[in-house]
Amino acid sequence: GLDRFPLLGVSQGAAVAVAYAARHPARVSRLILMGGFATAYFSSSSNNPRAIEEGETLISVAKLGWGTASPAFRQVFTAKFAPDATVEQQHAFDEYQRAAVTPEMAVRCLRAMFSIDVREEAAGVRCPTLVFHVRGDQIAGFEKGRRLAALIPGARFVPLEGNNHVPFATEPAWAIFRDESLGFLG
């Protein structure tokens, strides 16, 4: 029921938020992005063979081990998403992955995520935009976040210290994200 609203996009949701903001400029008042990227493993203009191989490997890992009782295969994703997580946080993240989606759907989601390309849409965003990215992010490297911000006219880029794809509430980076976002939203 909202005519105009701020929009938050996190991880691959940042690309969705960018596309939405570009296609519906009258609806999005402000855009906040965390850990986002304009291109991924299969959509980068460089067509880096190593990147393509890594993407395909991650898809194979999901296909082989996502639905099993053993967390071994899913731990690859846990380690990339949250390398600084406690053992309890790692276990919770692993359980979340297993319960959230079937192995077949995980493969479909990964393939779609790894094919994201919103470079053109990013150039069409017209609302004030704040882009956050963690320096040690292993899911979407720091430069991907910086490139996304550079594609959006007038976007402000805020680097965050840490290694987790999205900072935990206990990390100093979370406080920066929270405070900067609240200030940006007014």
Long-range contacts (C-beta under 8 A, 24 or more apart in sequence): 3-27, 4-28, 4-29, 5-29, 6-30, 6-31, 6-32, 6-185, 7-31, 7-32, 8-32, 8-33, 8-34, 8-181, 9-33, 9-34, 9-36, 10-34, 10-35, 10-36, 10-166, 11-35, 11-36, 11-139, 11-140, 11-165, 11-166, 12-36, 12-37, 12-40, 12-113, 12-116, 14-148, 15-116, 15-118, 18-118, 18-121, 18-122, 18-125, 18-148, 18-152, 19-118, 19-121, 21-125, 21-126, 21-127, 21-129, 22-118, 22-121, 22-122, 22-123, 22-124, 22-125, 22-126, 23-121, 23-124, 25-124, 25-125, 25-126, 25-127, 28-127, 29-127, 30-127, 30-128, 30-129, 30-130, 30-184, 30-185, 31-125, 31-127, 31-128, 31-129, 31-130, 31-152, 32-129, 32-130, 32-132, 32-181, 32-184, 32-185, 33-129, 33-130, 33-131, 33-132, 33-148, 33-149, 34-132, 34-133, 34-166, 34-177, 35-132, 35-133, 35-134, 35-137, 35-139, 35-140, 35-145, 35-165, 35-166, 36-131, 36-133, 36-140, 36-144, 36-145, 36-148, 37-116, 37-140, 37-144, 37-145, 37-147, 37-148, 38-116, 38-117, 38-118, 38-119, 38-122, 38-144, 38-147, 38-148, 38-151, 39-116, 39-117, 39-118, 39-119, 39-144, 39-147, 40-113, 40-114, 40-115, 40-116, 40-117, 40-140, 41-114, 42-111, 42-114, 42-115, 43-114, 43-115, 43-116, 43-117, 55-110, 55-114, 58-110, 58-114, 59-107, 59-110, 59-111, 59-114, 62-103, 62-106, 62-107, 62-110, 63-103, 63-107, 66-97, 66-98, 66-101, 66-102, 66-103, 66-106, 66-107, 67-98, 67-102, 67-103, 71-98, 74-98, 79-138, 80-138, 80-139, 80-165, 81-138, 81-139, 81-164, 81-165, 81-166, 82-164, 82-165, 82-168, 83-136, 83-138, 83-163, 83-164, 84-162, 84-163, 84-164, 84-171, 85-164, 85-168, 89-168, 119-151, 122-148, 122-151, 122-152, 123-151, 123-152, 123-153, 125-152, 125-153, 125-155, 126-153, 128-154, 128-184, 129-154, 129-155, 129-156, 130-155, 130-156, 130-158, 130-180, 130-181, 130-184, 131-155, 131-156, 131-157, 131-158, 132-158, 132-159, 132-160, 132-177, 132-180, 133-157, 133-158, 133-159, 133-160, 134-159, 134-160, 134-161, 134-162, 134-163, 134-164, 134-165, 134-166, 134-167, 134-173, 135-159, 135-160, 135-161, 135-162, 135-163, 136-162, 136-163, 136-164, 137-163, 137-164, 137-165, 138-163, 138-165, 139-165, 140-165
